[in-house]
């Protein structure tokens, strides 16, 4: 909002704030002395920030334009680029809200490290690295397909009384 407040103003903005100050005077929020002081300050104001300081303690309407808001996501963009409107994003966040977990469910890193170490000592570190990358790629593709088709993993919960 600081950059928005540094924009210079013209007569139209000054007139709008003066009308708003007169309305607040008519509603009893300002007395005659305050109105006169603020009107003089409006006439000498140079930026939107100067005007905002004069009406800061008054409710809307103040005669000032609303500061620009952050652009909202367009539904097409979020679906196309996998943003918040994308179905996979929504499923993931609903799932994570219900089942917050601490750490991975499957110890993939220790297993991949073990595969790498075995292959590094038997076939060489280059071979071990390439095999680990291929395994990781295969797991990633399978998980992406499961997510795309909405396949869920079964949870291993205990049944009551078991």
C-alpha positions as CSV (number, residue, x, y, z in Angstrom):
1,X,0.0,0.0,0.0
2,X,3.0,2.3,0.4
3,X,3.5,2.5,-3.4
4,X,-0.2,3.1,-3.8
5,X,-0.1,6.0,-1.3
6,X,2.8,7.7,-3.1
7,X,0.7,8.3,-6.3
8,X,0.0,12.0,-6.9
9,X,-3.6,13.1,-6.9
10,X,-5.7,15.6,-8.9
11,X,-8.7,17.7,-8.3
12,X,-11.2,14.8,-8.8
13,X,-9.6,12.9,-5.8
14,X,-9.6,16.1,-3.7
15,X,-13.2,16.8,-4.5
16,X,-14.3,13.2,-3.6
17,X,-12.6,13.4,-0.2
18,X,-14.1,16.9,0.5
19,X,-17.6,15.5,-0.3
20,X,-17.0,12.6,2.0
21,X,-15.8,15.0,4.8
22,X,-18.9,17.1,4.4
23,X,-21.1,13.9,4.7
24,X,-19.3,12.9,7.9
25,X,-19.8,16.4,9.2
26,X,-23.5,16.2,8.4
27,X,-23.7,12.8,10.3
28,X,-22.0,14.4,13.4
29,X,-18.7,12.6,13.2
30,X,-16.8,15.9,12.8
31,X,-17.3,19.3,14.3
32,X,-16.9,22.6,12.4
33,X,-13.3,23.1,13.5
34,X,-12.2,19.6,12.5
35,X,-14.0,20.0,9.1
36,X,-12.3,23.3,8.4
37,X,-8.8,21.9,9.3
38,X,-9.3,18.8,7.2
39,X,-10.6,20.7,4.2
40,X,-7.6,23.0,4.3
41,X,-5.3,19.9,4.5
42,X,-7.2,18.3,1.5
43,X,-6.6,21.4,-0.6
44,X,-2.8,21.2,0.1
45,X,-2.6,17.4,-0.2
46,X,-0.3,16.1,-3.0
47,X,-0.5,12.3,-2.7
48,X,-3.1,9.6,-1.9
49,X,-1.2,9.0,1.3
50,X,-1.8,12.6,2.4
51,X,-5.5,12.2,1.8
52,X,-5.6,8.8,3.5
53,X,-4.1,10.3,6.7
54,X,-7.0,12.8,6.8
55,X,-9.7,10.2,6.6
56,X,-8.0,7.3,8.4
57,X,-10.3,7.6,11.5
58,X,-13.5,7.8,9.5
59,X,-15.7,4.9,8.3
60,X,-16.4,4.3,4.6
61,X,-17.0,6.0,2.3
62,X,-14.0,8.2,2.5
63,X,-13.8,9.3,-1.1
64,X,-10.6,7.5,-1.7
65,X,-10.3,4.6,-4.2
66,X,-9.8,1.2,-2.7
67,X,-6.1,0.0,-2.8
68,X,-5.5,-2.6,-5.4
69,X,-6.0,-6.2,-4.3
70,X,-3.8,-9.1,-5.2
71,X,-5.0,-10.8,-8.4
72,X,-7.2,-13.8,-7.7
73,X,-6.6,-17.1,-9.4
74,X,-8.8,-17.7,-12.4
75,X,-10.4,-21.1,-12.4
76,X,-8.9,-22.0,-15.8
77,X,-5.4,-21.1,-14.8
78,X,-5.5,-23.1,-11.6
79,X,-6.8,-26.2,-13.3
80,X,-4.4,-25.9,-16.2
81,X,-1.3,-25.4,-14.2
82,X,-2.1,-27.6,-11.2
83,X,-2.8,-24.7,-8.8
84,X,-5.3,-24.6,-5.9
85,X,-8.3,-25.3,-8.2
86,X,-6.9,-28.5,-9.6
87,X,-8.7,-31.6,-8.4
88,X,-5.4,-33.3,-7.4
89,X,-4.5,-30.3,-5.3
90,X,-7.9,-30.4,-3.5
91,X,-7.7,-34.1,-2.9
92,X,-4.2,-33.8,-1.5
93,X,-5.1,-31.0,0.9
94,X,-8.3,-32.7,2.1
95,X,-6.3,-35.9,2.7
96,X,-3.5,-34.0,4.5
97,X,-6.0,-32.2,6.6
98,X,-7.4,-35.5,7.8
99,X,-4.2,-37.5,8.1
100,X,-1.3,-35.3,9.1
101,X,1.7,-37.4,9.2
102,X,5.2,-37.0,10.5
103,X,7.7,-38.4,8.1
104,X,7.4,-40.8,5.2
105,X,5.1,-43.9,5.3
106,X,7.5,-45.9,3.3
107,X,11.3,-45.8,4.1
108,X,12.3,-45.2,0.5
109,X,15.5,-43.3,1.2
110,X,17.1,-46.0,3.4
111,X,16.1,-48.7,0.9
112,X,17.5,-46.8,-2.1
113,X,20.7,-46.0,-0.2
114,X,21.1,-49.7,0.6
115,X,20.6,-50.6,-3.1
116,X,23.2,-48.0,-4.1
117,X,25.7,-49.3,-1.6
118,X,25.3,-52.9,-2.6
119,X,25.6,-52.1,-6.3
120,X,28.5,-49.6,-5.7
121,X,30.6,-52.3,-4.1
122,X,29.7,-55.0,-6.5
123,X,29.2,-53.4,-10.0
124,X,30.6,-49.9,-9.4
125,X,29.3,-46.5,-8.2
126,X,28.1,-45.4,-11.6
127,X,25.9,-48.5,-12.1
128,X,24.6,-48.1,-8.6
129,X,23.7,-44.5,-9.1
130,X,21.9,-45.2,-12.5
131,X,19.9,-48.1,-11.0
132,X,18.8,-46.0,-8.0
133,X,17.7,-43.3,-10.4
134,X,15.7,-45.8,-12.5
135,X,14.0,-47.2,-9.4
136,X,13.1,-43.7,-8.2
137,X,11.8,-42.8,-11.7
138,X,9.6,-45.9,-11.8
139,X,8.2,-45.2,-8.3
140,X,7.5,-41.6,-9.3
141,X,5.7,-42.6,-12.5
142,X,3.6,-45.2,-10.7
143,X,2.6,-42.7,-8.0
144,X,1.7,-40.1,-10.6
145,X,-0.5,-42.6,-12.4
146,X,-2.2,-43.5,-9.2
147,X,-2.8,-39.9,-8.4
148,X,-4.1,-39.2,-11.9
149,X,-6.6,-42.1,-11.7
150,X,-7.6,-41.5,-8.1
151,X,-6.3,-44.8,-6.8
152,X,-5.9,-44.7,-3.0
153,X,-3.7,-46.8,-0.9
154,X,-5.4,-48.9,1.7
155,X,-4.8,-47.9,5.3
156,X,-3.7,-50.6,7.7
157,X,-5.9,-49.6,10.6
158,X,-6.8,-52.0,13.4
159,X,-10.4,-52.9,13.6
160,X,-12.1,-52.2,16.9
161,X,-11.9,-55.2,19.2
162,X,-9.2,-56.9,17.2
